[in-house]
Amino acid sequence: MKSFYGIVSGIVVLALILSPMFGVNSFAINPNVPCGSLTCTVTFTEVGLPGGTSWTVNLNGLVKGNTTNSITFTGLSPGNEYYYYQVAAGPSGTQYAPSVGTGYNCCIDPGKQPSQDVVYVLQYSVTFAVSPSSCGNSYSCGSTSPIDRTSGFFNAGSVIAISAITATNPIVSTFSKWTSNTANIKIGNATLAATNATINGAGTLTSVFKAIKYTATFNQVGLPGTQTWAVTFGGSTSAPTSSSSISFKGKLASPYGWNIANPGEGTPTRYTPMVPSTTMYVPGQVVQQVQFLTQYQVSWATTGSGTIGFCYDLRQTSSCTSASSRWLFFPARPP
């Protein structure tokens, strides 16, 4: 018997010594390696998915899916293999994501590791919104953070940092509060621009801003104390007034066109603004000074068949005219 066991032991030792030389598959001899004579098998087992949920594994480009809790790859060669898991769909507003992420995971060696667990976690969809969407002429009121996304999936029960960021250049709003459309998303302190939220369900987080309203003011110089004037600003015309200033309140950030008619029109004396109309860009500009110049109407007439040519306009150089009257500025200034 001793000689028999000695012969068997010698054969095994000889096989181990000769295997590198003659291509003998050592994995077929070692029972701890998950391989057959030439190929290996790896089984991925999921944890955390509801029964019957479809899930997949991508192993070096070979994709397999199942609705049970295990996926097996066969016919693999020993050596490192890259693998990654795909997100499993859940009910509306939810999904199941591998806790290690969905990117490539390195590495699994089928010749050494016969199995790999895949732990899935429940995630809820959260959308971030801003209200109101505009605080003036196409100016955004602000934004929410995480600012790299308008929506995303977050682990159930996770606490995420959120921030409301008021718009700048120009500053058109102030932060008011946070709101949630569901009790499943709890806001830490809704009155703080930077706070946190606990995610226990799908929903929307909204940062509420208050639009800043500005006052646009026009100040006049050059009118006598009793002369009334008015301004048309953004389509609205003020009531005539003899005050030195006219204001338009409650204006959002926006460009506003304005114009001023000639006070005293229809009388021998009128007042014309040096700049009768242009655009005010609120809030970059909220004050406009209006310089009025006094004009007197001068008329002339001829007797007989002659005509009079008038060639001097103190506002600008212009062609001669044979009109019967002109408005002139006094005291005179160079053309």
C-alpha positions in Angstrom: 0.0 0.0 0.0 2.8 2.4 0.8 4.3 1.9 -2.6 0.9 2.6 -4.2 0.5 5.9 -2.5 4.0 6.8 -3.3 3.4 6.2 -6.9 0.2 8.3 -6.9 1.9 11.2 -5.1 4.7 11.0 -7.6 2.4 11.3 -10.5 0.7 14.4 -9.0 4.0 16.1 -8.3 5.2 15.2 -11.8 2.1 16.7 -13.3 2.5 20.0 -11.4 6.1 20.2 -12.5 5.4 19.4 -16.2 2.2 21.5 -16.6 4.0 24.8 -17.6 6.1 22.8 -20.1 3.3 20.7 -21.8 0.3 23.1 -21.3 -1.5 21.1 -18.6 -4.4 23.2 -17.3 -3.6 23.8 -13.6 -7.1 25.3 -13.0 -8.6 21.8 -13.8 -6.5 20.4 -11.1 -7.1 23.1 -8.4 -10.6 22.7 -7.0 -10.5 26.3 -5.5 -10.5 27.9 -8.9 -14.0 28.4 -10.7 -12.8 27.1 -14.0 -13.3 24.0 -16.1 -10.6 22.6 -18.3 -10.2 25.9 -20.2 -12.9 28.4 -19.2 -14.3 30.1 -16.1 -17.7 31.0 -14.7 -18.7 34.2 -12.7 -22.1 34.7 -11.0 -23.4 38.2 -10.1 -26.0 38.2 -7.3 -28.2 41.3 -6.7 -29.4 42.5 -3.3 -32.0 45.1 -2.8 -34.3 44.8 -5.8 -38.0 44.0 -5.5 -38.8 40.6 -6.9 -39.2 40.4 -10.6 -37.3 43.6 -11.3 -35.2 43.5 -14.5 -31.5 44.2 -14.1 -28.4 43.8 -16.2 -24.6 43.5 -16.0 -22.1 44.5 -18.7 -18.9 42.4 -18.6 -16.4 43.7 -21.1 -19.1 44.5 -23.5 -21.1 41.3 -23.0 -24.5 42.3 -21.6 -26.8 39.9 -19.7 -30.1 40.6 -18.0 -32.4 38.8 -15.7 -35.5 39.2 -13.5 -34.2 36.8 -10.8 -31.5 37.7 -8.3 -28.5 36.2 -10.2 -26.8 36.5 -13.6 -24.1 34.1 -14.7 -21.4 34.4 -17.3 -19.7 31.3 -18.6 -16.9 30.6 -21.0 -14.6 33.2 -19.5 -10.8 33.1 -19.6 -8.7 33.7 -16.4 -7.5 37.3 -16.1 -8.8 40.7 -15.2 -12.2 41.7 -16.6 -13.9 45.1 -16.4 -17.6 45.2 -15.5 -20.4 47.6 -14.7 -24.0 47.5 -13.7 -26.9 49.3 -15.2 -29.5 51.2 -13.3 -32.7 49.3 -12.8 -36.0 51.1 -13.5 -38.5 51.4 -10.6 -42.0 52.8 -10.3 -42.6 56.4 -11.6 -40.2 58.8 -10.0 -37.9 56.1 -8.7 -35.0 53.9 -9.7 -32.6 51.4 -8.2 -28.9 52.2 -8.6 -25.9 50.1 -7.7 -24.3 51.4 -4.5 -20.9 51.3 -6.1 -22.1 53.4 -9.1 -22.7 52.6 -12.7 -19.2 53.3 -14.1 -16.7 50.7 -15.0 -15.5 48.7 -12.0 -12.0 47.2 -12.1 -11.4 44.4 -11.8 -12.7 40.9 -11.5 -10.6 37.9 -12.3 -12.8 34.9 -13.3 -9.9 32.6 -12.6 -9.8 33.7 -8.9 -13.3 35.1 -8.1 -16.3 33.0 -8.9 -19.0 35.5 -7.7 -19.7 39.2 -7.1 -22.6 40.8 -5.1 -24.4 43.8 -6.5 -26.1 45.9 -3.8 -28.9 48.2 -5.2 -30.3 51.2 -3.4 -33.6 52.9 -3.9 -33.4 56.5 -5.4 -36.1 59.2 -5.8 -36.3 61.7 -8.6 -36.1 65.3 -7.5 -36.6 68.3 -9.8 -35.3 71.8 -9.0 -37.3 74.9 -10.0 -37.3 78.7 -9.7 -40.3 80.9 -9.2 -41.0 83.2 -10.8 -39.1 82.3 -13.9 -38.4 85.9 -14.9 -37.9 89.1 -12.9 -38.1 91.6 -15.7 -37.4 91.6 -19.4 -35.9 88.0 -19.9 -33.9 88.4 -16.7 -33.7 85.2 -14.7 -34.7 85.7 -11.0 -32.0 83.2 -9.9 -31.0 79.6 -9.9 -30.9 76.6 -7.6 -28.0 74.4 -6.5 -26.9 71.6 -7.2 -26.5 74.1 -10.1 -25.1 71.4 -12.5 -28.6 69.9 -12.9 -32.3 70.7 -13.0 -33.2 67.3 -11.8 -31.6 64.1 -10.5 -32.0 60.9 -8.5 -31.0 60.8 -4.8 -30.8 57.9 -2.4 -33.8 57.3 -0.2 -33.4 59.0 3.1 -30.4 61.0 2.0 -29.9 64.6 3.1 -28.7 66.9 0.3 -27.4 70.5 0.4 -29.4 73.0 -1.6 -28.8 76.7 -2.3 -30.8 79.5 -3.9 -28.7 81.9 -5.8 -30.0 85.3 -6.7 -29.2 86.6 -10.2 -26.5 89.2 -10.6 -25.6 91.6 -13.4 -28.1 93.0 -12.9 -29.4 92.3 -9.5 -33.1 91.8 -10.1 -34.4 89.8 -7.1 -34.1 88.7 -3.5 -34.5 85.3 -2.1 -37.8 84.6 -0.3 -38.2 80.9 0.6 -38.0 77.3 -0.4 -41.1 75.2 -1.1 -41.7 71.5 -1.7 -44.6 70.0 -3.5 -44.6 66.9 -1.3 -44.4 66.1 2.4 -41.9 63.4 1.4 -39.2 66.1 0.9 -38.5 67.9 4.1 -36.7 71.2 4.0 -34.3 72.0 6.9 -35.0 75.8 7.1 -37.2 77.1 4.3 -36.3 80.7 4.9 -32.5 80.2 4.4 -31.1 80.4 0.9 -28.5 77.7 1.8 -30.1 74.8 3.6 -30.7 71.1 3.2 -33.5 68.7 2.3 -34.2 65.1 3.3 -35.3 63.0 0.4 -38.0 60.4 1.2 -40.0 60.5 -2.1 -40.1 62.0 -5.6 -41.0 65.7 -5.9 -40.0 69.2 -6.8 -38.0 71.7 -4.7 -38.7 75.3 -5.7 -36.6 78.4 -4.7 -39.0 81.4 -4.6 -37.6 84.8 -5.3 -39.1 88.3 -5.0 -38.5 90.6 -7.9 -37.0 93.9 -7.0 -39.1 96.9 -8.2 -37.4 100.1 -9.0 -38.5 103.8 -9.4 -37.5 105.6 -12.5 -37.3 109.4 -12.0 -37.1 112.3 -14.5 -35.7 115.6 -13.3 -36.3 118.7 -15.5 -34.2 121.9 -15.8 -35.2 124.9 -17.8 -39.0 125.2 -17.4 -40.6 128.2 -15.7 -42.3 127.4 -12.4 -45.9 127.3 -13.8 -45.2 125.3 -16.9 -46.5 121.8 -16.9 -44.8 118.8 -18.6 -45.3 115.1 -18.9 -43.3 112.0 -19.7 -44.3 108.8 -21.6 -42.4 105.9 -20.1 -42.7 102.3 -21.3 -46.1 103.1 -22.8 -47.5 104.9 -19.8 -47.9 108.7 -19.8 -47.7 110.7 -16.5 -50.2 113.3 -15.6 -49.1 116.9 -16.5 -47.3 118.5 -13.6 -45.4 121.7 -12.9 -43.2 119.8 -10.5 -39.5 119.6 -11.2 -39.6 115.7 -11.2 -41.7 112.9 -12.5 -41.4 109.3 -11.2 -42.6 105.9 -12.3 -42.7 103.4 -9.5 -42.8 99.6 -9.4 -40.7 99.0 -12.5 -39.0 95.7 -13.0 -35.6 95.3 -14.5 -36.0 96.0 -18.2 -35.3 98.6 -21.0 -38.0 101.2 -21.2 -38.4 103.6 -24.1 -39.4 107.2 -23.1 -40.3 110.4 -24.8 -41.3 114.0 -23.9 -43.5 116.3 -25.9 -42.8 120.0 -26.2 -44.4 121.9 -23.3 -46.2 125.0 -24.4 -46.8 123.7 -27.9 -49.3 125.9 -29.8 -48.3 129.1 -28.1 -45.7 131.7 -29.2 -43.3 130.2 -26.6 -42.5 126.6 -26.2 -39.9 124.4 -24.5 -38.1 121.6 -26.2 -36.0 118.9 -24.5 -32.5 118.6 -25.8 -33.0 114.8 -25.7 -36.7 114.3 -26.6 -36.6 110.5 -26.5 -34.3 107.5 -25.8 -34.2 104.3 -23.7 -33.7 103.9 -20.0 -32.2 100.5 -19.0 -33.5 99.7 -15.5 -31.8 99.1 -13.1 -28.6 100.2 -14.7 -30.2 103.7 -15.0 -33.0 104.9 -12.9 -32.6 108.7 -13.1 -32.8 110.9 -16.2 -32.1 114.7 -16.3 -34.1 116.6 -18.9 -32.8 119.9 -20.1 -35.4 122.1 -21.7 -34.6 124.9 -24.1 -36.8 127.9 -24.6 -38.0 128.6 -28.2 -39.8 131.6 -29.6 -41.8 131.6 -32.7 -40.7 134.2 -35.2 -42.9 135.0 -38.2 -42.2 137.1 -41.3 -44.1 138.3 -44.3 -43.4 140.0 -47.6 -45.2 142.6 -49.6 -45.4 142.4 -53.3 -44.1 139.4 -55.1 -40.8 138.8 -53.2 -39.9 135.9 -50.9 -37.8 135.7 -47.8 -35.2 132.9 -47.4 -34.2 131.8 -43.8 -30.9 130.0 -43.5 -30.0 130.1 -39.8 -31.2 127.4 -37.4 -29.7 127.5 -34.0 -30.3 123.8 -33.3 -28.6 122.6 -36.5 -27.2 123.7 -39.8 -29.9 123.2 -42.4 -30.9 124.3 -45.8 -32.6 127.6 -46.4 -36.4 127.7 -46.1 -39.0 130.0 -47.5 -41.5 129.1 -44.7 -43.4 132.0 -43.2 -42.2 131.2 -39.6 -39.5 129.4 -37.6 -38.9 128.5 -34.0 -35.7 130.2 -32.7 -33.7 129.8 -29.6 -32.9 132.9 -27.5 -30.4 133.8 -26.3 -28.6 132.7 -29.5 -26.0 130.0 -29.4 -23.7 128.8 -32.2 -25.2 126.3 -34.6 
